Amino acid sequence: MPCSKQPDYFQALSLLQWPLSYLAIFWILQPLFICLLFTPLWLIPVLYFAWLFLDWKTPDQGGRRSAWVRNWYVWTHIRDYFPITILKTKDLPPEHNYLMGVHPHGLLTFGAFCNFCTEATGFSKTFPGIIPHLATLSWFFKIPLVRDYLMAKGVCSVSQKSINYLLSHGTGNLVGIVVGGVAEALQSVPNTTTLLLQKHKGFVRTALQHGAHLVPTFTFGETEVYDQVLFQKDSRMYKFQSYFRRIFGFYCCIFYGQGFHQGSIGLLPYHRPIVTVVGEPLPLPHIENPSQELVDKYHALYMDALHKLFNEHKSRHGYSDTQKLLFL
């Protein structure tokens, strides 16, 4: 059941601003921007698209983060709504690069967004000298304006080219990958801890190729903030969700939370604490062409480290001692 705590209206509007901002930019700002081509202000979009052509490769070359955007005051309202916090278990020395597994995906990935794409929870102070990058779908960076907004927050493309660049240029880079991908969103229901990880080994191979340390993380509460309507795999709705994913790259999930009034249903997430626990880095050797046996070895070590991290912290963050972390 939703908590009885009532949402502060400014916090709630700030919260909705994040997931809806992509839609706003795409469906409102971009058409208006294109319409400027047929007005006396036509030079503005022409100059932007000319610059876009010259800037096309930037998302695959480290992006263009903005400390100003990452420190917007609005992010603190999103942080305080749940609230969202980050917990460090070990230091991350800046002389290394890191590939971080983000678990679980959840529906809107509030924890990873707030902790790694903004400074609302003080990432730079918690991990001094580390530059975080959260990887997301590559096609977002092909959309005018959206790409600039994402890069400003330190978001990078999940393409192999982009990750290779970040892990091979300098040190102190932390690249976060939601290993379960968008398919894991369908596992996002309260009281479940199921991760799609058994067959997802590409991130381990990439870490070995660059000698990057693997960092396990688990965000407690990420799957508790929304209820989701699940469909049978042979149902028409599930088939539609699968078709939608093939077209757009992510699932069209049917979910709900609380409204502005107590006991009402709406699009606001429940007030449930979200805590991202960052585990101890797992050192990996630098091997340009790792064998499958070596990938399997370190993948197993990573799963063990993630399992240990979950068990050590679950009782302090809302789970029972008998709750198990399942890998599919």
C-alpha positions as CSV (number, residue, x, y, z in Angstrom):
1,M,0.0,0.0,0.0
2,P,1.2,3.6,-0.7
3,C,2.7,5.5,2.2
4,S,0.4,8.0,3.9
5,K,2.9,10.8,3.4
6,Q,1.4,13.4,1.0
7,P,3.5,14.7,-1.9
8,D,4.7,18.2,-1.8
9,Y,3.3,19.8,-5.0
10,F,6.6,21.3,-6.1
11,Q,8.4,18.1,-5.4
12,A,5.8,16.2,-7.4
13,L,5.9,18.5,-10.3
14,S,9.7,18.4,-10.3
15,L,9.6,14.6,-10.2
16,L,7.2,14.5,-13.2
17,Q,9.5,16.9,-15.0
18,W,12.3,14.3,-15.4
19,P,10.5,11.5,-17.3
20,L,8.3,13.9,-19.2
21,S,11.1,16.2,-20.2
22,Y,12.2,13.8,-23.0
23,L,8.6,13.8,-24.3
24,A,8.3,17.5,-24.0
25,I,11.5,18.2,-25.9
26,F,10.6,15.6,-28.6
27,W,6.9,16.4,-29.1
28,I,6.8,20.1,-28.3
29,L,10.1,21.8,-28.6
30,Q,11.4,20.0,-31.7
31,P,8.3,20.7,-33.9
32,L,8.4,24.4,-32.8
33,F,12.1,24.5,-33.5
34,I,11.4,23.2,-37.0
35,C,8.6,25.6,-37.5
36,L,11.1,28.4,-37.0
37,L,12.5,27.5,-40.4
38,F,9.4,29.2,-41.9
39,T,9.6,32.4,-39.9
40,P,12.0,35.4,-39.8
41,L,14.0,33.4,-37.2
42,W,14.9,30.7,-39.7
43,L,18.6,31.3,-39.1
44,I,18.4,29.9,-35.6
45,P,17.5,26.3,-36.6
46,V,19.7,26.4,-39.6
47,L,22.7,27.3,-37.5
48,Y,21.8,24.6,-34.9
49,F,21.5,21.9,-37.6
50,A,24.8,23.0,-39.2
51,W,26.4,22.7,-35.7
52,L,24.6,19.4,-35.1
53,F,26.2,18.0,-38.3
54,L,29.7,19.0,-37.0
55,D,29.0,17.8,-33.5
56,W,27.5,14.4,-34.5
57,K,30.3,12.3,-33.1
58,T,30.5,13.9,-29.7
59,P,28.2,11.4,-27.9
60,D,30.6,8.7,-28.9
61,Q,33.6,10.7,-27.8
62,G,33.0,11.4,-24.2
63,G,30.0,13.6,-24.5
64,R,29.7,17.2,-23.2
65,R,28.7,17.3,-19.5
66,S,27.7,20.5,-17.8
67,A,28.3,21.1,-14.1
68,W,25.6,23.7,-14.2
69,V,22.9,21.3,-15.4
70,R,24.0,18.6,-13.0
71,N,23.6,21.0,-10.1
72,W,20.1,22.3,-11.0
73,Y,18.2,22.8,-7.8
74,V,15.2,20.9,-9.3
75,W,17.1,17.6,-8.8
76,T,17.1,18.1,-5.0
77,H,13.3,18.0,-5.1
78,I,13.4,14.6,-6.8
79,R,16.0,13.4,-4.3
80,D,13.8,14.5,-1.3
81,Y,10.6,13.1,-2.7
82,F,11.5,9.5,-2.0
83,P,14.2,10.2,-0.6
84,I,17.1,9.0,-2.7
85,T,20.6,8.4,-1.2
86,I,23.9,6.8,-2.3
87,L,25.9,4.6,0.0
88,K,29.6,4.1,-0.5
89,T,31.2,0.8,0.8
90,K,34.7,1.3,-0.6
91,D,36.7,4.1,-2.2
92,L,37.2,4.3,-6.0
93,P,40.7,5.5,-6.5
94,P,40.8,7.9,-9.5
95,E,43.9,6.3,-11.0
96,H,41.7,3.5,-12.5
97,N,38.7,3.4,-14.8
98,Y,35.5,1.6,-13.8
99,L,32.7,-0.3,-15.4
100,M,29.7,-0.3,-13.1
101,G,26.8,-2.6,-13.2
102,V,23.5,-0.9,-12.4
103,H,20.9,-3.2,-10.9
104,P,17.9,-3.4,-11.1
105,H,16.6,-1.5,-14.1
106,G,13.3,-0.6,-12.5
107,L,10.7,1.3,-14.5
108,L,12.2,4.8,-14.7
109,T,15.6,4.1,-13.0
110,F,15.2,7.0,-10.5
111,G,18.1,5.9,-8.3
112,A,20.7,5.7,-11.0
113,F,19.5,9.0,-12.6
114,C,19.6,11.0,-9.4
115,N,22.8,9.5,-8.1
116,F,24.9,9.4,-11.3
117,C,23.4,12.1,-13.6
118,T,23.0,14.8,-11.0
119,E,24.9,16.1,-8.0
120,A,21.7,16.0,-5.8
121,T,23.2,13.2,-3.6
122,G,26.7,14.6,-3.7
123,F,28.4,12.1,-6.0
124,S,31.5,14.2,-6.6
125,K,32.1,14.6,-2.8
126,T,31.4,10.9,-2.1
127,F,33.8,9.7,-4.9
128,P,36.3,12.6,-5.5
129,G,38.2,12.5,-8.8
130,I,35.6,10.1,-10.4
131,I,33.6,11.2,-13.4
132,P,30.3,9.3,-13.7
133,H,28.7,8.4,-17.0
134,L,25.4,6.5,-17.2
135,A,24.9,4.7,-20.5
136,T,21.5,4.7,-22.2
137,L,19.9,3.8,-25.6
138,S,22.0,5.1,-28.5
139,W,19.2,6.4,-30.6
140,F,18.4,9.1,-28.0
141,F,21.6,10.8,-29.2
142,K,20.3,11.0,-32.7
143,I,17.4,13.3,-31.7
144,P,18.2,17.0,-31.8
145,L,18.0,18.9,-28.5
146,V,17.4,15.6,-26.6
147,R,21.0,14.6,-27.2
148,D,22.3,17.9,-25.8
149,Y,20.1,17.6,-22.7
150,L,21.4,14.1,-22.0
151,M,25.0,14.9,-22.6
152,A,24.8,17.9,-20.2
153,K,23.9,15.5,-17.4
154,G,26.8,13.1,-18.2
155,V,24.7,10.5,-19.9
156,C,26.5,8.6,-22.6
157,S,25.6,6.2,-25.4
158,V,25.6,2.5,-24.5
159,S,27.3,1.8,-27.9
160,Q,30.5,-0.1,-27.8
161,K,32.3,2.7,-29.5
162,S,31.2,5.2,-26.8
163,I,32.2,2.9,-23.9
164,N,35.5,2.1,-25.5
165,Y,36.3,5.8,-25.8
166,L,35.6,6.5,-22.2
167,L,37.6,3.6,-20.8
168,S,40.6,4.3,-23.0
169,H,41.0,8.1,-22.6
170,G,42.4,9.1,-19.2
171,T,41.5,7.6,-15.8
172,G,38.9,8.3,-13.2
173,N,36.0,7.5,-15.6
174,L,33.1,5.5,-14.3
175,V,30.7,4.1,-16.9
176,G,27.4,2.7,-15.5
177,I,25.5,0.1,-17.6
178,V,22.1,-1.1,-16.7
179,V,23.1,-4.7,-17.4
180,G,19.6,-6.1,-17.4
181,G,18.6,-3.7,-20.1
182,V,15.0,-2.6,-21.0
183,A,13.8,-6.3,-20.7
184,E,14.4,-6.1,-17.0
185,A,11.7,-3.4,-16.7
186,L,9.1,-6.2,-17.0
187,Q,10.6,-7.7,-13.9
188,S,10.0,-4.4,-12.0
189,V,7.3,-5.2,-9.5
190,P,7.3,-4.7,-5.7
191,N,8.8,-7.4,-3.5
192,T,10.8,-9.0,-6.3
193,T,14.6,-9.1,-6.7
194,T,15.1,-10.8,-10.1
195,L,17.9,-9.7,-12.4
196,L,18.6,-10.5,-16.0
197,L,22.3,-11.3,-15.7
198,Q,23.2,-14.9,-16.3
199,K,23.6,-14.5,-20.1
200,H,24.7,-10.8,-20.1
201,K,28.4,-11.0,-20.2
202,G,29.4,-8.4,-22.8
203,F,30.2,-5.8,-20.1
204,V,32.7,-8.2,-18.5
205,R,34.5,-8.7,-21.8
206,T,34.6,-4.9,-22.3
207,A,36.1,-4.4,-18.8
208,L,38.8,-7.0,-19.5
209,Q,39.7,-5.4,-22.8
210,H,40.4,-2.1,-21.0
211,G,41.6,-3.4,-17.7
212,A,38.7,-1.5,-16.0
213,H,37.6,-2.5,-12.6
214,L,34.1,-3.9,-12.3
215,V,31.8,-2.2,-9.7
216,P,28.6,-3.9,-8.5
217,T,25.8,-1.8,-7.4
218,F,22.3,-2.5,-6.1
219,T,19.5,0.1,-5.7
220,F,17.2,-0.9,-2.9
221,G,13.7,0.4,-3.4
222,E,13.9,0.9,-7.2
223,T,11.2,-1.7,-7.9
224,E,9.0,-0.6,-5.0
225,V,7.9,2.8,-6.2
226,Y,5.4,1.7,-8.8
227,D,2.9,-1.1,-9.3
228,Q,3.0,-2.7,-12.8
229,V,0.3,-4.5,-14.7
230,L,1.9,-7.8,-16.0
231,F,0.5,-9.7,-19.0
232,Q,0.8,-13.3,-20.0
233,K,3.3,-14.1,-22.7
234,D,0.6,-15.4,-25.0
235,S,-1.6,-12.3,-24.6
236,R,-2.1,-9.7,-27.2
237,M,-0.9,-7.0,-24.9
238,Y,2.4,-8.7,-24.2
239,K,2.9,-9.2,-28.0
240,F,2.2,-5.5,-28.4
241,Q,4.8,-4.7,-25.8
242,S,7.4,-6.9,-27.6
243,Y,6.5,-5.2,-30.9
244,F,6.8,-1.8,-29.3
245,R,10.3,-2.7,-28.0
246,R,11.4,-3.8,-31.5
247,I,10.4,-0.4,-32.9
248,F,11.4,2.0,-30.2
249,G,14.0,0.0,-28.2
250,F,12.1,-0.1,-24.9
251,Y,9.0,-1.7,-23.5
252,C,5.7,0.2,-23.1
253,C,4.9,-0.8,-19.5
254,I,1.6,-0.2,-17.9
255,F,2.2,1.1,-14.4
256,Y,0.7,3.2,-11.7
257,G,1.4,4.8,-8.4
258,Q,-0.2,7.4,-6.2
259,G,-2.1,10.6,-7.0
260,F,-1.9,14.0,-5.3
261,H,-4.6,12.9,-2.7
262,Q,-4.2,10.2,-0.2
263,G,-5.6,6.9,-1.4
264,S,-5.8,8.0,-5.0
265,I,-4.2,6.3,-7.9
266,G,-2.0,8.3,-10.3
267,L,1.4,8.6,-12.0
268,L,3.4,9.8,-9.0
269,P,5.6,7.1,-7.5
270,Y,5.1,6.0,-4.0
271,H,7.1,7.6,-1.2
272,R,9.6,4.8,-0.7
273,P,13.3,5.2,0.2
274,I,15.7,4.5,-2.7
275,V,19.3,3.6,-1.7
276,T,22.0,2.9,-4.2
277,V,24.7,0.8,-2.6
278,V,28.0,1.0,-4.4
279,G,30.1,-2.1,-3.8
280,E,33.8,-2.8,-3.7
281,P,35.5,-2.7,-7.1
282,L,36.6,-6.0,-8.6
283,P,40.1,-5.6,-10.2
284,L,40.4,-7.1,-13.7
285,P,43.5,-7.8,-15.8
286,H,44.0,-5.9,-19.0
287,I,43.6,-8.5,-21.8
288,E,42.8,-7.2,-25.3
289,N,41.3,-10.6,-26.5
290,P,40.0,-12.4,-23.5
291,S,38.9,-16.0,-23.9
292,Q,35.4,-17.1,-23.2
293,E,36.6,-19.1,-20.2
294,L,38.2,-15.9,-18.8
295,V,35.0,-13.9,-19.4
296,D,33.0,-16.6,-17.6
297,K,35.4,-16.6,-14.7
298,Y,35.1,-12.9,-14.0
299,H,31.4,-12.9,-14.7
300,A,30.9,-15.5,-12.0
301,L,33.1,-13.5,-9.6
302,Y,31.0,-10.4,-10.4
303,M,27.7,-12.3,-9.7
304,D,29.2,-13.5,-6.4
305,A,30.2,-10.0,-5.4
306,L,26.7,-8.6,-6.3
307,H,25.1,-11.4,-4.4
308,K,27.3,-10.7,-1.3
309,L,26.5,-7.0,-1.6
310,F,22.8,-7.6,-1.6
311,N,22.9,-10.0,1.3
312,E,25.0,-7.6,3.4
313,H,22.6,-4.7,3.0
314,K,19.1,-6.2,2.4
315,S,17.9,-6.2,6.0
316,R,18.8,-2.6,6.4
317,H,16.8,-1.5,3.4
318,G,13.4,-3.1,3.7
319,Y,14.0,-6.7,2.7
320,S,13.7,-9.7,5.0
321,D,16.7,-11.9,5.9
322,T,15.1,-14.7,3.7
323,Q,14.8,-12.6,0.6
324,K,17.0,-14.0,-2.2
325,L,18.6,-12.3,-5.2
326,L,17.7,-14.3,-8.3
327,F,19.6,-14.3,-11.6
328,L,18.0,-15.2,-14.9
